[in-house]
Amino acid sequence: MGIEGELRLEGSCLVLAASPGSILLIWPTPGTHWDPMAHTVTLDDITARIGDRVVVGDYLDGQRPEDDWDGWANKPSAGCQYPLAMLVRVLQVRG
């Protein structure tokens, strides 16, 4: 399942701006690289820039895993409090 929206940086939180609201994106580790200078995120060999329209996949149905982040996901900053979260395993950039 995939959701399309705009990749945004809200404070220190990388989110997908989609209807009905922003979704916190949780990125797997290893496999993800964030470049703060270029404002790009790379998952495997796909790179997206802040402001790009993207499709992300593997929705967590609103469940935000709070425990055992080590070894499978990059833990979001403490200030990243969103009602919906998505573990991103698939990233596509729209032209």
C-alpha positions in Angstrom: 0.0 0.0 0.0 1.4 3.4 -0.8 0.5 7.0 0.0 1.4 10.0 -2.1 2.2 13.4 -0.8 4.9 16.1 -0.5 8.0 15.3 1.4 8.4 18.1 4.1 10.7 18.9 7.0 8.7 20.3 9.9 11.2 21.3 12.6 13.4 18.2 12.9 10.7 15.9 11.6 10.6 14.4 8.2 6.9 14.0 7.2 4.6 13.3 4.3 2.1 16.1 3.7 -0.9 14.2 2.6 -4.7 14.3 3.1 -5.9 14.5 5.9 -2.7 15.7 7.5 1.0 15.2 8.0 2.3 11.6 8.6 5.6 11.1 10.5 8.0 9.1 8.3 10.0 6.4 10.1 13.0 5.2 8.2 14.7 1.7 8.4 18.2 1.3 9.4 20.5 0.3 7.7 19.4 1.4 4.3 18.5 5.1 4.8 20.7 8.2 4.6 19.7 11.8 5.5 21.8 14.6 4.1 20.9 17.7 6.1 22.9 20.1 3.8 21.2 18.9 0.6 17.8 18.3 2.3 17.7 14.8 0.7 16.8 11.4 2.0 18.0 8.2 0.3 16.4 4.8 0.8 18.4 2.1 -0.8 19.2 3.7 -4.2 16.3 6.2 -4.4 16.8 9.8 -3.4 14.1 12.4 -2.6 14.5 16.0 -1.8 12.3 18.1 0.5 9.5 19.4 -1.6 9.4 16.4 -3.9 6.1 14.6 -4.5 6.7 11.0 -3.4 4.9 7.8 -2.8 5.9 5.9 0.3 4.8 2.4 1.3 4.3 0.1 4.3 1.7 2.0 6.4 1.5 1.3 10.1 -2.2 2.0 10.3 -1.6 4.8 12.8 0.3 2.6 15.1 3.6 4.2 16.3 6.1 1.7 17.6 7.4 3.2 20.9 9.7 0.4 22.0 12.7 -1.5 20.6 13.8 1.0 17.9 17.4 -0.3 17.9 18.3 -2.3 14.9 15.4 -1.7 12.6 14.5 2.0 12.5 15.9 5.5 13.0 14.1 6.8 16.1 12.5 10.2 15.4 13.3 13.2 17.6 11.4 13.5 20.8 9.6 16.6 19.4 8.1 14.6 16.5 4.7 13.9 17.9 2.2 13.1 15.1 -0.9 11.0 15.4 0.0 8.9 12.3 3.3 7.3 11.5 4.6 5.3 8.6 7.5 2.9 8.4 9.0 3.6 5.0 10.1 0.5 3.2 9.3 1.7 -0.4 10.1 5.2 -1.8 9.1 6.5 -5.2 9.7 10.0 -6.5 7.1 11.5 -8.8 8.2 13.6 -11.7 
